[in-house]
Amino acid sequence: MLIVIAPDSFKSTATAAEAARGIAQGVVEIFPQATVKQIPMADGGEGTAEVIAQTLAAAQSGPGVEKIELPTTDARGRLTTAHYFLHGDTAYIDVAAASGLPAVEDDLDVRHADTYGTGVLIADAETRGAKHIVLGLGGSATVDGGMGIITALGGAPLDERGLPLPKGGAPLVVLDAIDTAQLNIKAAALKYTLLADTTCPPLHAASMYGQQKGASAEDIPLLTGALMKLCEVTGIDVEREGFGAAGSIPVGLTWLSSLLYGSESNISLEPGAHHVADVLGLRSLLADAKASNQPALIITGEGAFDEQSLTGKVVGTIAEIAEDADATLAIVAGRMDSPEPKGALSAQLSQQGTMHEQLKEAGRAIAEKFSASLA
């Protein structure tokens, strides 16, 4: 019997690895002889780079993984420290590391928040030999269309008078051109793989995600207009699926890469959870179990399961993988705000005891339900 435990993080209460460990301890109490694999997941949000790096570091072959930590700026322009991971010539970077919400929750200003600090990480990675950037887009505090990154790489958004725009997304409403005379060509010309957890287009980026970044009712139409102007200048379709991720970072970076290469051949936008699942070998693991006729259970989870959980998030991706492999799906959540998919098992955390104890209890409950289904 194969039991795979592949949760997302539970927001601020447990990392994906901590969640997997807690659930696993409950599972083995019921199935001590089963093959239990802990495979912490991510979908392009905070922690994605680390999840991938841990898997690569555990591999027995290939180059090692180096954690790079350096000074940069947060989304409000304040000095901070952030890290990324370097594996051979590929750098794994989370936008949330430098430009994420947690660092600026005490001082939200979505109009002027920018991704400059993420651009600093990208530029640094190039100096260390990176040729490929895998950029997790989730968890940003910004709606700047990636202009902060481009500014950090030497570009300059200008108004119609040729004057540089102030930082942030709101000033883009008067964007006229982007000056590339001082562009860091080496960093701008890297290969980019962007990992998104949403299919939102730029047109709806502010209305869908602006509020959680501190946007007021007045800010949202302003930021929407700014992103529409950015799309006009860069030639990106305002309704292009997924390009609203992380305040529309794909808009700026796709324009930049296309400018240098004449096409989008060197940049791609992928569903983050699918990319991570492939890197971690999740599909092949379950396919092997199916081929050998082993009963298989795959347990995933997150802080709150709702109607959005099955669209681009970890839980939805695991549900698809389970269906393809004829494995039983189980969901552990802090809150079950929507019914689980047909045929799936579920357990809601009790809110009693430590987080580890709750996860262990939920793992045990799932295992008991699975055992009953086999009887």
C-alpha positions as CSV (number, residue, x, y, z in Angstrom):
1,M,0.0,0.0,0.0
2,L,1.2,3.5,-0.9
3,I,0.2,6.5,1.0
4,V,1.5,9.9,-0.3
5,I,1.1,13.0,1.9
6,A,1.4,16.1,-0.3
7,P,-0.1,19.2,1.5
8,D,0.4,22.9,0.8
9,S,1.3,25.1,3.8
10,F,-1.3,26.0,6.3
11,K,-0.7,29.7,6.0
12,S,1.2,31.0,9.1
13,T,0.5,27.9,11.3
14,A,2.4,25.2,9.5
15,T,4.8,24.9,6.6
16,A,4.1,22.2,4.0
17,A,6.8,20.1,5.4
18,E,5.5,20.5,9.0
19,A,2.0,19.6,7.8
20,A,3.2,16.5,6.0
21,R,5.1,15.4,9.0
22,G,2.2,15.8,11.4
23,I,-0.3,14.1,9.1
24,A,2.2,11.2,8.5
25,Q,2.5,10.5,12.2
26,G,-1.2,10.0,12.5
27,V,-1.4,7.8,9.4
28,V,1.3,5.4,10.5
29,E,-0.6,4.6,13.7
30,I,-3.3,3.0,11.6
31,F,-1.0,1.7,8.7
32,P,2.4,0.9,10.3
33,Q,3.3,-1.4,7.4
34,A,2.4,1.0,4.5
35,T,4.9,2.8,2.4
36,V,4.3,6.4,3.5
37,K,5.9,9.2,1.4
38,Q,6.0,12.8,2.6
39,I,6.0,15.2,-0.4
40,P,5.4,18.8,0.7
41,M,3.8,20.8,-2.1
42,A,3.6,24.4,-3.2
43,D,1.8,26.2,-6.0
44,G,4.1,29.1,-6.8
45,G,3.4,31.0,-3.6
46,E,5.6,31.6,-0.6
47,G,7.8,28.6,0.1
48,T,7.8,27.2,-3.5
49,A,11.5,27.8,-4.0
50,E,12.3,26.0,-0.7
51,V,10.1,23.0,-1.5
52,I,11.8,22.5,-4.8
53,A,15.3,23.1,-3.3
54,Q,14.8,20.6,-0.6
55,T,13.8,17.9,-3.2
56,L,16.8,18.8,-5.4
57,A,19.1,18.7,-2.3
58,A,17.9,15.3,-1.4
59,A,18.7,13.9,-4.8
60,Q,21.9,11.8,-5.0
61,S,23.2,13.1,-8.2
62,G,23.7,16.5,-9.9
63,P,25.0,19.8,-8.5
64,G,24.3,20.8,-4.9
65,V,21.8,23.5,-3.9
66,E,23.0,26.8,-2.5
67,K,20.9,29.1,-0.4
68,I,21.8,32.7,-1.3
69,E,20.8,35.4,1.2
70,L,21.4,39.1,0.5
71,P,20.2,42.6,1.3
72,T,17.4,44.0,-0.9
73,T,14.2,46.0,-0.5
74,D,10.7,45.0,0.5
75,A,7.5,46.1,-1.4
76,R,7.6,49.5,0.4
77,G,11.2,50.1,-0.5
78,R,12.6,49.5,2.9
79,L,15.9,47.6,3.4
80,T,15.4,43.9,4.1
81,T,17.1,40.6,3.7
82,A,15.7,37.9,1.3
83,H,17.0,34.6,0.0
84,Y,16.7,32.4,-3.1
85,F,18.2,29.0,-4.1
86,L,20.7,28.2,-6.8
87,H,21.0,24.8,-8.3
88,G,23.5,24.6,-11.1
89,D,22.5,27.3,-13.5
90,T,18.9,27.6,-12.3
91,A,17.8,30.0,-9.6
92,Y,14.6,29.4,-7.7
93,I,13.1,32.6,-6.4
94,D,9.8,33.5,-4.7
95,V,8.4,36.9,-5.4
96,A,7.1,36.7,-1.8
97,A,10.7,36.5,-0.5
98,A,11.4,40.2,-1.1
99,S,8.1,41.6,-2.3
100,G,5.6,39.6,-0.2
101,L,2.7,40.7,2.0
102,P,4.0,39.6,5.5
103,A,6.9,42.1,5.5
104,V,4.6,45.1,4.8
105,E,1.3,44.2,6.5
106,D,2.1,47.0,9.0
107,D,2.4,49.6,6.2
108,L,0.3,48.6,3.2
109,D,0.3,51.0,0.2
110,V,-0.7,49.1,-2.8
111,R,-0.5,52.1,-5.0
112,H,3.2,52.5,-4.6
113,A,4.3,49.0,-3.6
114,D,6.8,47.6,-6.1
115,T,8.8,44.5,-7.0
116,Y,12.2,46.2,-7.2
117,G,13.5,43.9,-4.4
118,T,12.7,40.8,-6.5
119,G,14.6,42.3,-9.4
120,V,17.7,42.7,-7.1
121,L,17.5,38.9,-6.4
122,I,17.3,38.1,-10.1
123,A,20.2,40.4,-11.0
124,D,22.3,38.8,-8.2
125,A,21.5,35.3,-9.5
126,E,22.8,36.2,-12.9
127,T,26.2,37.3,-11.4
128,R,26.4,33.8,-9.8
129,G,26.0,32.0,-13.1
130,A,22.2,31.6,-13.3
131,K,20.9,31.2,-16.8
132,H,17.3,30.2,-15.9
133,I,15.0,31.9,-13.3
134,V,12.1,29.9,-11.9
135,L,10.0,32.6,-10.3
136,G,7.1,31.7,-7.9
137,L,4.6,34.5,-8.3
138,G,2.2,34.0,-5.3
139,G,2.0,36.1,-2.2
140,S,3.1,39.4,-3.6
141,A,2.1,42.7,-2.0
142,T,2.2,44.5,-5.4
143,V,0.2,45.5,-8.4
144,D,3.0,47.0,-10.5
145,G,3.0,44.8,-13.6
146,G,6.6,43.8,-12.9
147,M,7.9,47.3,-13.5
148,G,9.8,47.2,-10.2
149,I,11.7,44.2,-11.4
150,I,12.4,45.9,-14.8
151,T,13.6,49.0,-12.9
152,A,16.0,46.9,-10.9
153,L,17.3,45.5,-14.1
154,G,18.0,48.9,-15.5
155,G,14.8,49.8,-17.3
156,A,12.9,53.0,-16.7
157,P,9.2,53.6,-17.1
158,L,8.6,57.1,-18.5
159,D,5.7,59.5,-18.8
160,E,4.9,61.4,-22.0
161,R,7.5,64.1,-21.1
162,G,10.2,61.5,-20.8
163,L,10.4,61.7,-17.1
164,P,10.8,58.6,-14.9
165,L,7.7,57.5,-13.1
166,P,7.5,57.2,-9.3
167,K,7.6,53.6,-8.0
168,G,4.5,51.4,-7.8
169,G,1.5,50.5,-9.9
170,A,-0.6,53.6,-9.7
171,P,1.8,55.9,-11.6
172,L,1.6,53.5,-14.6
173,V,-1.7,55.2,-15.5
174,V,0.4,57.8,-17.3
175,L,3.0,55.4,-18.7
176,D,4.2,56.4,-22.2
177,A,7.3,54.3,-22.8
178,I,9.9,52.1,-21.1
179,D,13.5,53.3,-21.5
180,T,16.0,50.3,-21.9
181,A,19.2,52.3,-22.6
182,Q,20.7,51.3,-19.2
183,L,19.2,47.7,-19.2
184,N,21.2,44.9,-17.6
185,I,21.1,42.8,-20.8
186,K,22.6,39.7,-19.2
187,A,19.9,39.5,-16.4
188,A,17.1,40.6,-18.7
189,A,18.0,37.9,-21.2
190,L,17.8,35.0,-18.8
191,K,15.3,32.2,-19.4
192,Y,12.2,32.7,-17.2
193,T,9.7,30.2,-16.0
194,L,6.9,31.9,-14.1
195,L,4.8,29.8,-11.7
196,A,1.3,31.1,-11.1
197,D,-1.5,29.9,-8.9
198,T,-4.2,31.8,-10.7
199,T,-5.6,32.2,-14.2
200,C,-6.7,35.8,-13.6
201,P,-6.0,38.2,-16.5
202,P,-4.5,41.7,-16.0
203,L,-7.9,43.2,-16.5
204,H,-9.1,41.7,-13.2
205,A,-5.9,41.6,-11.2
206,A,-6.7,44.6,-9.0
207,S,-10.4,43.7,-8.5
208,M,-9.7,40.1,-7.6
209,Y,-6.6,40.5,-5.4
210,G,-6.2,44.2,-4.7
211,Q,-8.2,44.2,-1.5
212,Q,-5.9,41.6,0.2
213,K,-3.0,43.9,-0.6
214,G,-4.6,46.9,1.1
215,A,-6.5,48.4,-1.9
216,S,-9.4,50.6,-1.1
217,A,-12.6,50.9,-3.3
218,E,-10.9,54.0,-4.9
219,D,-7.6,52.2,-5.5
220,I,-9.0,49.3,-7.5
221,P,-10.2,51.2,-10.6
222,L,-7.0,53.3,-10.5
223,L,-4.8,50.2,-10.5
224,T,-7.0,48.5,-13.2
225,G,-6.5,51.6,-15.4
226,A,-2.8,51.5,-14.7
227,L,-2.5,47.9,-15.7
228,M,-4.6,48.5,-18.9
229,K,-2.2,51.3,-19.8
230,L,0.8,49.0,-19.2
231,C,-0.7,46.4,-21.4
232,E,-1.3,49.0,-24.1
233,V,2.3,50.1,-24.0
234,T,3.7,46.6,-23.9
235,G,1.3,45.1,-26.4
236,I,0.0,42.4,-24.0
237,D,-3.7,41.4,-24.1
238,V,-5.5,42.7,-21.0
239,E,-7.5,39.5,-21.0
240,R,-4.6,37.1,-21.3
241,E,-5.2,34.2,-19.0
242,G,-2.8,34.0,-16.0
243,F,-1.1,37.3,-16.7
244,G,-2.8,39.0,-13.7
245,A,-0.7,36.8,-11.3
246,A,1.3,38.7,-8.7
247,G,-0.1,42.1,-9.7
248,S,0.6,41.2,-13.4
249,I,4.3,40.5,-13.2
250,P,4.0,38.3,-16.3
251,V,3.1,41.4,-18.3
252,G,6.4,43.2,-17.7
253,L,8.6,40.2,-17.9
254,T,7.0,38.8,-21.0
255,W,7.4,42.2,-22.7
256,L,11.0,42.4,-21.7
257,S,11.9,38.9,-22.8
258,S,10.1,39.4,-26.1
259,L,11.9,42.7,-26.7
260,L,15.2,40.9,-26.5
261,Y,14.4,37.7,-28.3
262,G,11.7,38.9,-30.8
263,S,9.3,36.3,-29.4
264,E,8.2,34.6,-26.2
265,S,10.5,31.7,-26.8
266,N,12.6,32.4,-23.6
267,I,9.7,32.9,-21.1
268,S,6.8,30.7,-20.1
269,L,4.0,30.9,-17.6
270,E,3.0,27.6,-16.0
271,P,0.5,26.5,-13.3
272,G,2.7,26.4,-10.2
273,A,1.3,23.3,-8.6
274,H,1.7,21.3,-11.7
275,H,5.3,22.4,-12.2
276,V,6.2,21.5,-8.6
277,A,4.4,18.1,-8.8
278,D,6.5,17.3,-11.9
279,V,9.7,18.4,-10.2
280,L,8.9,16.3,-7.2
281,G,8.0,13.2,-9.2
282,L,4.5,12.9,-7.8
283,R,2.9,11.6,-11.0
284,S,5.5,9.0,-11.7
285,L,5.3,7.7,-8.1
286,L,1.5,7.2,-8.3
287,A,1.7,5.8,-11.8
288,D,4.1,3.1,-10.5
289,A,1.7,2.2,-7.8
290,K,-1.2,2.0,-10.3
291,A,1.0,-0.2,-12.6
292,S,1.7,-2.6,-9.7
293,N,-2.0,-2.7,-8.6
294,Q,-1.1,-1.2,-5.2
295,P,-4.0,0.5,-3.4
296,A,-2.9,4.2,-3.1
297,L,-4.1,7.1,-0.9
298,I,-2.9,10.6,-1.5
299,I,-3.5,13.1,1.2
300,T,-3.3,16.8,0.5
301,G,-4.4,19.9,2.5
302,E,-4.3,23.6,3.2
303,G,-5.6,26.2,5.7
304,A,-9.0,26.6,4.2
305,F,-10.7,24.4,1.6
306,D,-13.2,26.4,-0.5
307,E,-14.5,26.7,-4.1
308,Q,-11.2,28.2,-5.3
309,S,-9.1,25.3,-3.9
310,L,-9.8,23.2,-7.0
311,T,-8.7,25.8,-9.5
312,G,-4.9,26.1,-9.9
313,K,-4.1,25.5,-6.2
314,V,-2.3,22.5,-4.7
315,V,-5.4,20.7,-3.6
316,G,-6.9,20.9,-7.1
317,T,-3.7,19.7,-8.7
318,I,-3.5,16.8,-6.3
319,A,-7.1,15.9,-7.0
320,E,-6.4,15.7,-10.8
321,I,-3.3,13.5,-10.2
322,A,-5.2,11.2,-7.8
323,E,-8.0,10.8,-10.4
324,D,-5.5,10.0,-13.2
325,A,-3.8,7.4,-11.0
326,D,-7.0,5.8,-9.7
327,A,-5.8,6.8,-6.2
328,T,-8.1,7.7,-3.3
329,L,-8.0,11.5,-2.5
330,A,-8.1,12.9,1.0
331,I,-8.2,16.5,2.1
332,V,-7.1,17.9,5.5
333,A,-8.0,21.5,6.1
334,G,-8.2,24.0,8.9
335,R,-11.7,24.8,7.6
336,M,-13.8,22.9,5.1
337,D,-15.8,25.8,3.6
338,S,-16.9,23.7,0.7
339,P,-17.8,20.0,0.3
340,E,-15.0,17.8,-0.7
341,P,-15.0,16.3,-4.3
342,K,-17.2,13.2,-4.8
343,G,-15.4,10.1,-3.6
344,A,-12.8,12.0,-1.5
345,L,-12.2,11.7,2.2
346,S,-11.8,14.7,4.4
347,A,-10.8,15.8,7.9
348,Q,-11.1,19.2,9.5
349,L,-8.6,20.3,12.1
350,S,-10.1,20.2,15.6
351,Q,-8.7,23.6,16.8
352,Q,-7.8,21.8,20.0
353,G,-4.2,21.3,21.1
354,T,-1.0,22.3,19.2
355,M,-1.0,22.5,15.4
356,H,1.1,19.3,15.2
357,E,-1.4,17.4,17.4
358,Q,-4.3,18.6,15.2
359,L,-2.5,17.4,12.1
360,K,-1.6,14.1,13.6
361,E,-5.2,13.6,14.7
362,A,-6.5,14.5,11.2
363,G,-4.0,12.1,9.6
364,R,-5.2,9.3,11.9
365,A,-8.9,10.1,11.1
366,I,-8.2,10.0,7.3
367,A,-6.4,6.7,7.7
368,E,-9.3,5.2,9.7
369,K,-11.7,6.3,6.9
370,F,-9.5,4.8,4.3
371,S,-9.2,1.5,6.2
372,A,-12.9,1.3,6.5
373,S,-13.3,1.9,2.7
374,L,-11.0,-1.1,2.1
375,A,-12.9,-3.5,4.3
